[in-house]
Amino acid sequence: MSDGDTVLVDTRAGVGRITLNAPDRLNAVDPQMLADLADAIHRLDIDPQVRVIVLAGAGRGFCSGAALGNSEPGGSGELDATLVGLGQVVRALVHGATPSVALVHGVAAGAGVSIALACDYVLASEAASFVLAFARIGLMPDGGATALVAANIGRARAMRLALTGEKLDGPTAQEWGLVSEMVPAGDFDRRAEDVVAALASRGPLASTATKRAINAATLSLEDTLTREERGQSTLLRTDDFLEGVMAFREKREARFTGG
């Protein structure tokens, strides 16, 4: 089953598997891809035969963030649509009844971090990396990341990642508590099967009640998304963002002016 070429869905043996399928751009997301992803999550979530939802990326990466394309302040609004679409994906994962697992075998950057951490269990390969790269292009974290990251690793480390754009490797992500579990790359597929099978075997009513209770105790998602969407929408129209995108394309350090 497919939701367009960039989102692939397969359901078997109680497991709904979603694959982000844009490997040529490390599965960077655009508005249509996010809409298809949110729809796939919703459909799997209401399928009584699905006990666990698995989210993975094709190729070398999990998700490298938003597809910048030809984006610039005051442009077509594609990044505004990406921002809204990302919020819908994160809501679907956090508020859904079905436990979800993110399988992060490579890079998770920007929106990819939000999508991974919105899942209930994040299994990372030792070869994985996590980066909130927003600061490098004059933006702030979005997709619920300001709450999701802080809920996992605390305020100090969340500030460090968000303000510096520092990249975390898999072992450090585990040490900091950003992910649920990290395994050597050679053991990743086997361990992924074990985790998915274990979650699929649990009582669905208990799993739903558990994830909702923990999310309610640790996240204020709607307030977070509202703050992020307002702040990011403003930042997308600044000269600093334009400079950040130009610097990214030219592979140089950005020279921000505060404009």
Secondary structure by P-SEA (a helix, b strand, c coil): ccccccbbbbbcccbbbbbbccccccccccaaaaaaaaaaaaaaaacccccbbbbbbcccccccccccccccccccaaaaaaaaaaaaaaaaaaaccbbbbbbccccccaaaaaaaaaccbbbbcccbbbbcccccccccccccccccccccccaaaaaaaaaccccccaaaaaaaccccccccccaaaaaaaaaaaaaaaccaaaaaaaaaaaaaaccccaaaaaaaaaaaaaaaacaaaaaaaaaaaaccccccccc
